Amino acid sequence: MASKKTLTAKNLEALGAVRLAELLIEISSGNAAAKRRLRLELAAAQSPGDVAKEIRKRLTTIARSTSFVNWENRRALVEDLETQRNAIVNKVAKADSVEALDLMWRFLALANPVFGRCDDGSGSVIGIFHAACSDLAQIAQAAKADAASLADRAFGALNENDYGQYDDLISVLSPVLGDEGLEHLKRRMVELSDQPLAKRGSGEHEVVGWRAGGPMYADDFTERHRDIRVRLAPQEIADAQGDVDAFIAQQTGKARTVPSVAAEIAQRLLAAGRAKEALNAVDAIDEDRPGWIPLEWEQARVAALEAVGRSEEAQTFRWDCFQRKLEPTHLRAYLKRLPDFDDFEAEERALSFALTYRSVHQALAFLASWPALDKAATLVLRRSGELDGDHYEILTPAADALAGKQPLAATVLLRAMIDFSLKNSRSTRYRHAARHLAECSALAAVIKDYGAFEPRESYVARLRGEHGRKTSFWSLVA
């Protein structure tokens, strides 16, 4: 049974309304966020109209603010925005969905001014606006919004999508817009694409950046953003309407040879049961740059081959894709479709192939994550001369994985990173290098034979001889 001193709603009720009110006034003193929350609750207790006025007033204040929000005070902004969004959804919308719809549009309109003065490295702010887009669709449904009017407002919003806050707007609104609203929105986008962009005289261009070819002007950005909008919006509308051909029609002939675009087309054709066309789409790409081919295209081609009944060819393609990039997704799918015992032999063949793969780092990442730690250790010891200690994002987790049963291989990886940091005087990495050296010392206790590699004492002595003057590193070691 919970103590009566535990902070629970039931225990607090025992204090009585008067004492709780006094405590709230005391706690909220000097806390602007708490005061705003209390004002919203008081307004909600009066009427939905009062809470809507309070929200509208706060949204106006946020929109007009010009102070920069860095990572230290971002949390207060996030809490403020979340409070307003929740109030619209949970207080206003339940009583007046039409009023709530207008408020949510106003809330979403805050995105541009907010991001113009906010550091959102964590993505917490954009997450609130994406959630508001979903809320908007539900409120519009409840308000029985007119399709054409809703489409017009969506059109205006998409033209203000400077920070991606409206990226999901068409997809979330499509059930409410229906065919009528989607067609209206499509017409607005077509009209926009037909309108020439008004440009100022050459002497009036605003320079907003520089590139290799010279200055970048605001007009150039405006035109580029408009082109993106009028290209992407019809594609999203086509998806919302389930119109595969309309989606394909939005792609130029050149674009259809791009693997990522071909994969998107094929995925939609497969979903529509048009497997042969899907295979033709993926096979129409420009294969002059095989390293540029993404996993999505490879998976789309496999799916298309399976859909047209060419399963053996699909298996061959999976193996070829694995050999090209050591992609574990393809290998797992390949092995899954083999008879019992054949899959074991095929896996051994794949792991042996990885030992001779052109990129030792890619091979190490694959073997360590598969996992095949014995093969990973063999790779490290055989090809230690190819290791580049700058690839710490691969070498560090591999060393951690190998440390338990393959201490010598783990030591070789740690030394590669230590050597790189010291030889290149990467002082920002000295702290990690010192830690790696300590880990090498711990591993030395279980290494019985260093083979062709330097024993611990010899290695440390060489480091002191070659890098003894790097006192900032040795002070960390000490």
C-alpha positions in Angstrom: 0.0 0.0 0.0 1.4 3.4 -1.0 2.4 5.8 1.8 0.2 8.8 2.4 3.3 10.9 1.8 3.6 9.6 -1.8 2.7 12.2 -4.5 -0.5 10.8 -5.9 -3.8 12.5 -6.9 -5.6 10.8 -4.0 -3.2 11.9 -1.4 -3.2 15.5 -2.7 -7.0 15.6 -2.6 -6.7 15.2 1.2 -5.1 18.6 1.4 -8.3 20.3 0.4 -9.1 22.7 -2.5 -8.0 25.9 -0.6 -4.5 24.5 0.3 -4.0 23.1 -3.2 -4.8 26.5 -4.7 -2.3 28.2 -2.4 0.3 25.7 -3.3 -0.3 26.2 -7.0 0.1 29.9 -6.7 3.3 29.5 -4.8 4.8 26.9 -7.2 3.9 28.9 -10.3 5.5 32.0 -9.0 8.3 32.8 -11.4 7.3 29.9 -13.6 5.8 31.4 -16.8 5.0 28.0 -18.3 3.1 26.9 -15.2 1.1 30.2 -15.1 0.1 29.8 -18.7 -1.1 26.2 -18.0 -3.2 27.4 -15.0 -4.7 30.2 -17.1 -5.7 27.7 -19.8 -7.4 25.5 -17.1 -9.2 28.5 -15.6 -10.4 29.6 -19.1 -11.5 26.0 -19.9 -13.6 26.0 -16.7 -15.4 29.0 -18.0 -16.2 28.1 -21.6 -14.6 26.7 -24.8 -14.7 30.2 -26.2 -12.6 31.6 -23.3 -9.9 28.9 -23.7 -9.8 29.5 -27.5 -9.2 33.2 -26.9 -6.4 32.3 -24.4 -4.8 30.0 -27.0 -5.2 32.5 -29.8 -3.5 35.2 -27.7 -0.5 32.9 -26.9 -0.1 31.8 -30.5 0.1 35.5 -31.5 2.8 36.1 -28.9 4.9 33.1 -30.1 4.6 34.2 -33.7 5.8 37.7 -32.9 8.7 36.7 -30.7 12.2 37.2 -32.1 14.5 35.9 -29.4 16.7 33.0 -30.5 16.0 29.6 -28.8 19.2 27.6 -28.4 19.5 24.0 -27.1 19.5 25.1 -23.5 16.1 26.8 -23.5 14.5 24.7 -26.3 12.7 22.5 -23.7 10.7 25.5 -22.5 9.6 26.2 -26.1 8.7 22.6 -26.7 6.6 22.5 -23.5 4.8 25.7 -24.5 4.0 24.5 -28.0 2.9 21.1 -26.7 0.6 22.8 -24.1 -1.1 24.8 -26.8 -1.5 21.8 -29.1 -3.0 19.7 -26.4 -5.4 22.4 -25.4 -6.6 22.8 -29.0 -7.1 19.0 -29.3 -8.4 18.1 -25.8 -10.4 21.2 -24.8 -11.5 23.3 -27.8 -12.0 20.5 -30.4 -14.3 18.5 -28.1 -16.6 21.5 -27.8 -16.2 23.4 -31.1 -14.4 21.5 -33.9 -14.8 24.4 -36.3 -13.0 26.8 -34.0 -10.4 24.1 -33.2 -9.7 23.7 -36.9 -8.9 27.4 -37.4 -6.7 27.3 -34.3 -4.8 24.3 -35.5 -4.1 26.0 -38.8 -2.8 29.0 -36.8 -0.7 26.7 -34.7 0.9 25.1 -37.8 1.6 28.6 -39.2 4.0 29.1 -36.3 6.5 26.7 -37.8 8.3 29.1 -40.0 8.8 31.9 -37.5 9.7 29.4 -34.8 12.3 27.5 -36.9 13.6 30.8 -38.0 14.8 31.5 -34.5 15.2 28.0 -33.1 18.0 25.3 -32.9 16.1 22.0 -33.4 19.0 19.6 -33.6 17.1 17.0 -31.6 14.1 17.1 -33.8 11.7 17.6 -30.9 10.2 20.8 -32.3 9.4 19.5 -35.8 7.9 16.4 -34.1 5.3 18.6 -32.5 4.3 20.1 -35.9 4.1 16.7 -37.5 1.8 15.6 -34.7 -0.3 18.8 -35.2 -0.7 17.8 -38.9 -2.3 14.5 -37.8 -4.5 16.4 -35.3 -5.6 18.7 -38.1 -6.9 15.8 -40.1 -9.0 14.5 -37.2 -10.4 17.9 -36.4 -11.2 18.6 -40.0 -13.1 15.3 -40.2 -15.1 16.2 -37.0 -15.8 19.7 -38.4 -17.0 18.3 -41.7 -14.8 20.8 -43.5 -15.7 21.8 -47.0 -13.4 19.9 -49.4 -12.6 22.8 -51.7 -12.0 25.2 -48.8 -9.8 22.7 -47.0 -7.9 22.1 -50.3 -7.3 25.9 -50.6 -5.9 26.1 -47.1 -3.7 23.1 -47.7 -2.4 24.7 -50.9 -1.5 27.8 -49.0 0.2 25.8 -46.3 2.2 23.7 -48.8 3.6 26.9 -50.3 4.9 27.8 -46.8 6.5 24.5 -46.2 10.0 25.9 -45.5 11.0 23.5 -42.8 9.1 20.3 -43.8 6.3 20.9 -41.2 3.7 20.1 -43.9 5.5 17.1 -45.5 2.7 14.7 -44.5 -0.2 17.1 -45.0 -1.6 15.6 -48.2 -1.5 12.0 -47.0 -3.1 12.8 -43.6 -5.8 15.1 -45.2 -6.6 12.8 -48.1 -9.5 11.0 -46.4 -11.1 14.3 -45.5 -10.4 15.9 -48.9 -11.8 13.0 -50.9 -11.6 13.0 -54.7 -13.2 16.4 -54.9 -10.7 18.1 -52.6 -7.7 16.3 -54.0 -8.7 17.2 -57.6 -9.1 20.8 -56.5 -5.7 20.8 -54.9 -4.2 19.3 -58.0 -5.7 22.0 -60.2 -4.2 24.7 -57.9 -0.8 23.1 -58.2 -1.1 22.9 -62.0 -2.0 26.6 -62.1 1.0 27.4 -59.9 3.3 25.5 -62.2 2.0 27.5 -65.2 2.6 30.9 -63.6 6.0 32.5 -64.4 8.0 33.4 -61.3 8.3 37.2 -61.0 11.9 38.2 -61.0 13.5 41.4 -60.0 16.2 43.3 -62.0 19.7 41.9 -61.9 20.8 44.7 -59.5 18.0 43.9 -57.0 18.8 40.2 -56.4 19.4 39.4 -52.7 22.5 37.3 -52.2 21.8 34.6 -49.7 24.9 32.4 -50.1 27.8 31.4 -52.2 28.8 28.4 -54.3 31.6 27.4 -56.7 29.8 29.1 -59.6 29.3 32.3 -57.8 26.5 33.9 -55.6 23.2 32.3 -54.8 20.2 34.5 -54.9 16.9 34.5 -53.0 15.0 34.3 -56.3 16.9 31.1 -57.2 15.8 29.4 -53.9 12.2 30.6 -54.3 12.1 29.1 -57.8 13.7 25.9 -56.7 11.3 25.4 -53.8 8.3 26.2 -56.0 9.5 23.6 -58.6 9.9 21.0 -55.8 6.3 21.7 -54.6 4.7 21.5 -58.0 6.5 18.3 -58.7 6.0 16.5 -55.4 2.4 17.5 -54.6 0.9 15.9 -57.7 2.8 12.7 -56.9 1.4 12.6 -53.3 -2.1 13.4 -54.6 -1.8 10.5 -57.1 -0.7 8.2 -54.2 -3.7 9.4 -52.1 -6.0 8.6 -55.0 -4.4 5.2 -55.7 -3.6 6.3 -59.2 -0.4 4.6 -60.2 -0.4 5.9 -63.8 -0.8 9.5 -62.6 2.2 9.0 -60.3 4.3 7.6 -63.2 3.2 10.4 -65.5 4.8 12.9 -63.1 8.2 11.4 -63.7 10.3 12.5 -66.7 11.9 10.0 -68.9 15.3 10.7 -67.4 14.0 10.4 -63.9 12.6 6.9 -64.6 16.2 5.7 -65.2 17.2 6.8 -61.7 17.2 3.6 -59.5 15.4 5.3 -56.5 12.6 6.6 -58.8 12.3 3.3 -60.6 12.0 1.5 -57.3 9.1 3.8 -56.2 7.3 3.2 -59.5 7.8 -0.6 -59.3 6.6 -0.7 -55.7 3.3 1.0 -56.7 2.9 -1.2 -59.8 3.4 -4.3 -57.6 0.8 -3.1 -55.1 -1.6 -2.7 -58.0 -0.9 -6.2 -59.2 1.0 -5.1 -62.4 4.1 -7.3 -61.9 5.4 -7.3 -65.5 5.2 -3.5 -65.7 7.0 -3.3 -62.4 9.9 -5.5 -63.7 10.1 -3.4 -66.8 10.3 -0.3 -64.6 13.2 -1.5 -62.5 15.0 -2.8 -65.5 14.9 0.6 -67.3 17.5 2.2 -65.1 20.9 3.5 -66.1 23.3 0.9 -64.8 26.5 2.7 -65.7 27.0 3.6 -62.0 26.4 0.3 -60.1 27.7 1.8 -56.8 24.8 4.2 -57.0 22.2 1.5 -56.9 20.3 1.6 -53.6 19.0 -1.3 -51.6 15.4 -0.3 -52.3 15.9 -0.8 -56.1 17.4 -4.2 -55.5 14.5 -5.3 -53.3 12.0 -4.0 -55.8 13.6 -6.0 -58.5 13.6 -9.2 -56.4 10.0 -8.6 -55.6 9.1 -8.1 -59.2 11.0 -11.3 -60.3 9.2 -13.3 -57.6 5.8 -11.8 -58.7 6.3 -12.9 -62.3 7.3 -16.4 -61.3 11.0 -16.1 -61.9 12.1 -17.4 -58.5 15.4 -18.9 -59.5 16.4 -15.7 -61.2 15.5 -13.9 -58.0 17.7 -16.1 -56.0 20.6 -15.6 -58.4 20.0 -11.8 -58.2 20.0 -11.9 -54.4 23.4 -13.6 -54.4 24.8 -11.2 -56.9 23.6 -8.2 -54.8 25.2 -9.8 -51.7 28.5 -10.2 -53.4 28.5 -6.6 -54.7 27.9 -4.9 -51.3 27.9 -7.6 -48.6 24.3 -6.6 -47.9 23.0 -8.9 -45.1 19.4 -8.4 -46.1 19.9 -10.2 -49.4 21.9 -13.0 -47.8 19.3 -13.7 -45.2 16.6 -13.8 -47.9 18.7 -16.0 -50.0 19.4 -18.5 -47.2 15.8 -18.6 -46.1 14.7 -19.9 -49.5 17.3 -22.8 -49.6 16.5 -26.4 -48.5 17.8 -27.6 -45.1 21.6 -28.2 -45.0 22.0 -26.3 -48.2 21.6 -23.1 -46.3 24.5 -24.0 -44.0 26.9 -24.6 -46.9 25.7 -21.4 -48.6 26.3 -19.4 -45.5 29.9 -20.7 -45.2 30.5 -19.8 -48.8 29.2 -16.3 -48.1 31.4 -15.8 -45.0 34.5 -17.1 -46.9 33.7 -14.7 -49.7 33.6 -11.8 -47.2 37.2 -12.6 -46.1 38.5 -11.7 -49.6 36.1 -8.8 -50.2 37.7 -5.7 -51.7 37.0 -3.4 -48.7 38.3 -4.8 -45.4 36.2 -2.3 -43.5 33.0 -3.3 -45.2 33.8 -6.9 -44.7 34.6 -6.4 -41.0 31.3 -4.5 -40.5 29.4 -7.4 -42.1 31.2 -10.2 -40.3 30.9 -8.5 -36.9 27.2 -7.8 -37.2 26.2 -11.1 -38.8 27.7 -12.2 -36.4 30.6 -14.4 -37.4 33.2 -13.4 -34.9 35.7 -16.2 -35.7 35.7 -15.1 -39.4 35.9 -11.4 -38.3 39.0 -12.2 -36.3 40.6 -14.1 -39.2 40.0 -11.1 -41.4 41.6 -8.7 -39.0 44.7 -10.8 -38.5 45.1 -11.6 -42.2 44.5 -8.1 -43.4 45.7 -5.9 -40.6 47.8 -3.8 -42.9 44.7 -2.6 -44.7 43.0 -1.3 -41.6 42.4 2.4 -41.4 42.1 3.7 -37.8 40.0 6.6 -39.0 37.0 4.2 -39.5 36.3 4.2 -35.7 32.6 3.8 -36.4 33.4 0.3 -37.6 36.5 -0.6 -35.7 35.2 0.3 -32.2 32.0 -1.9 -32.2 34.0 -4.7 -33.9 36.7 -4.5 -31.2 34.0 -4.6 -28.5 32.4 -7.7 -30.1 35.8 -9.5 -30.4 37.2 -8.6 -27.0 35.6 -11.6 -25.2 36.8 -14.5 -27.3 39.3 -12.9 -29.8 41.4 -10.6 -27.7 44.3 -10.4 -30.2 42.1 -9.3 -33.1 40.4 -6.8 -30.8 43.9 -5.5 -29.8 44.9 -5.1 -33.5 41.7 -3.0 -34.1 42.3 -0.8 -31.0 46.0 -0.3 -32.0 44.9 0.8 -35.5 42.8 3.6 -34.0 45.5 4.6 -31.5 48.1 4.7 -34.3 45.9 6.8 -36.5 45.2 9.3 -33.8 48.8 9.8 -32.8 50.4 9.7 -36.3 47.9 12.4 -37.5 48.0 14.4 -34.2 44.2 14.2 -33.8 44.2 15.7 -30.3 40.4 15.5 -30.1 40.7 11.7 -30.2 43.5 11.4 -27.6 40.9 10.7 -24.9 39.6 7.7 -26.9 43.1 6.6 -27.8 44.1 6.6 -24.2 41.1 4.5 -23.4 41.9 2.1 -26.2 45.5 1.7 -24.9 44.1 0.9 -21.4 41.8 -1.7 -23.1 44.8 -3.2 -24.8 46.6 -3.5 -21.5 43.6 -5.4 -20.1 43.4 -7.7 -23.1 47.2 -8.5 -22.8 46.5 -10.5 -19.7 44.6 -13.2 -21.8 46.7 -13.1 -25.0 49.1 -16.0 -24.8 50.8 -15.5 -28.2 51.0 -12.3 -30.2 52.3 -14.2 -33.3 53.5 -11.7 -35.9 52.3 -8.7 -33.9 54.2 -6.7 -31.3 53.9 -7.7 -27.7 52.3 -5.1 -25.4 55.6 -3.9 -23.9 57.3 -3.5 -27.3 54.2 -1.7 -28.7 54.0 0.8 -25.8 57.8 1.4 -26.0 57.5 2.2 -29.7 54.6 4.6 -29.1 56.7 6.5 -26.5 59.7 6.6 -28.8 57.6 7.9 -31.8 55.1 10.1 -29.9 56.7 10.9 -26.6 56.3 14.6 -27.1 52.5 14.4 -27.3 52.2 15.1 -23.6 48.4 15.8 -23.8 48.0 12.1 -24.8 50.4 10.6 -22.2 48.8 12.7 -19.5 45.6 11.0 -20.2 47.3 7.6 -20.2 48.8 8.4 -16.8 
